[in-house]
Amino acid sequence: MVRNQPALRTSSGRVWLITGAILGAICAAVLLLQLRNSVTLAVLGAVVVAVLYVGIVLVRIFLPQPPRLVVIACFFAAIPVWTIIWLIVIIAHLA
């Protein structure tokens, strides 16, 4: 089963924080490269990426262990999904 993974059961969450920061920085950079196309949309997209990462940090601090890593994984997955969707919005705005 997908939920029966050591990374979702036994991790302290530190790896999720580090990889989430790297992924968030890459996604924010990709969105900020769109500043010449639409300043408002690019900044808004990068802010949402930052908020999703802050969500990862808050979940790691405040949520108890059993559901914590699954919620962190959901936030982690939401970062690139949001980036792709928001890039499509920026492209549609240009058309």
N, C-alpha and C positions, 0 to 999 in steps of 0.2 A: 504494500500500500504506500501511497505517496507520503503520508504523514509519518510513516515508520522510518524516519531517517535520523541518524545521530545529530546532524546539524540542526534539526528541529526539536531534539529532545535533550541534548546534553551540553550544548554550547553555552558559554557564558554571555554571548552576545557581542563580545569585543570584535570578532571577525566581521560580524554584520555591520558594526559601526564603521570599521575601517573601509570595507568594500563599499558600503553605502556612501561614505564621504567621497570616495574616488568616483563612483558612478554619478553621484549628484554633481560633482565638479565638472565632469565631462558633459553631462546633459545640460547644465546651466551654461557652459561655454558654447555648446552648439546653439542654444537658444539666443545667447547674447551675440553670436555672430550674425544674427538676423536684425540687428539694430538698424542697419541701413535701410531695411525693407519696412519695418514697422517698430518704432521705438516702444510704443505702449505695449504691444503684444509681446515683444521680445522680453521686456522687463517683467511683465506680468507672468509669463511662462517661467522665467528663472526664479521669481519669488515663490511660485507654487512648488517648484523643485526644492527650494530651500525649506519651505514649510513641511514638505513630506519628509525631508531628512530630520528636521527638528522633531517630527512625530516619531521617527525611529528612536531618537535619543530619549524622548519622554517615555515611550513604552518600555525601553530597557530599564529606566530608572524606577518607574512607578508600578508596572504590572508584575504580578507574581510569575514564577517560572513556567508552569505548565502551558498557559496560552501565549506567553510572551513571545517566544521565538516564531510562532506561526503568524502573529500580528506583525512582527518586525519583517518577516518575509513578504507579507502582503504589501507593506509600505515600500519595501525594497523593489518589488515588482511594479508598483505603481509609478515609480520615478521614470523608467524608460517608456512605459506606456503613455504617461502624460506627455512626455517630450515628443513622441511620435505624433500623437493626436494634435498637440499644439503646433507642431511644424506644419501639419496639414492645414490647420486653421490659418496660419500666417500665409501659406501659399495660396489658399482660397481668397484671402483678403487682397492679395496682389492682383488677382484675376479680375 
